[in-house]
Amino acid sequence: MKVKKLAQSMRTICKIILVLLLVVSDFTNNIAIDKNENTEDSNKTKAHNVVNAVKGIVAAAAIVKLTLAEAMERIKC
């Protein structure tokens, strides 16, 4: 029973993280495009690359946690 609650909590938290990541991704892309409208490589700034790398790492971790939560709930430990 405790594992099921943990799995549900993990799933909820990971979904929230992924939604926030999507919102932040959209926001940062709009800022990068607005700031560098006149340059050819507007999406190639260093800060933008770092933000994209961090977003990728967080998204991968959240997806792994979601997968783990699903497995934990299906096993019903």
C-alpha positions in Angstrom: 0.0 0.0 0.0 2.8 2.4 0.8 4.5 1.7 -2.5 1.4 2.5 -4.4 1.1 5.8 -2.7 4.8 6.5 -3.4 4.2 5.6 -7.1 1.2 7.9 -7.3 3.1 10.7 -5.7 6.1 10.2 -8.0 3.9 10.2 -11.0 2.1 13.4 -10.0 5.4 15.2 -9.2 7.0 14.1 -12.5 3.9 15.3 -14.5 4.1 18.7 -12.8 7.8 18.9 -13.6 7.3 18.0 -17.2 4.5 20.6 -17.6 6.6 23.3 -16.0 9.5 22.3 -18.2 7.3 22.7 -21.3 6.2 26.2 -20.1 9.8 27.2 -19.4 10.9 25.9 -22.7 8.3 27.9 -24.6 9.2 31.0 -22.5 12.9 30.7 -23.1 12.5 30.1 -26.8 10.4 33.2 -27.1 13.0 35.3 -25.2 15.9 34.0 -27.3 14.0 34.7 -30.5 12.9 38.2 -29.4 16.4 39.2 -28.2 18.3 38.1 -31.3 15.7 38.8 -34.0 18.3 40.4 -36.4 21.0 37.7 -36.1 21.2 34.6 -38.3 21.9 32.2 -35.4 19.3 33.5 -32.9 18.9 30.1 -31.3 22.6 29.4 -31.0 23.5 31.6 -28.0 25.5 30.0 -25.2 22.9 30.7 -22.6 20.2 29.1 -24.8 22.4 26.0 -25.3 22.9 25.7 -21.5 19.2 26.0 -20.8 18.4 23.4 -23.5 20.9 21.0 -21.9 19.5 21.5 -18.4 15.9 21.0 -19.8 17.0 17.8 -21.5 18.5 16.4 -18.3 15.5 17.3 -16.2 13.1 15.9 -18.8 15.0 12.6 -19.0 15.1 12.3 -15.2 11.4 13.0 -14.9 10.6 10.4 -17.6 12.7 7.8 -15.9 10.9 8.5 -12.6 7.5 8.2 -14.4 8.5 4.8 -15.8 9.7 3.7 -12.4 6.4 4.8 -10.8 4.4 2.9 -13.4 6.5 -0.3 -12.8 6.2 0.0 -9.1 2.4 0.3 -9.3 2.1 -2.6 -11.7 4.2 -4.9 -9.5 2.1 -3.9 -6.5 4.8 -4.5 -4.0 
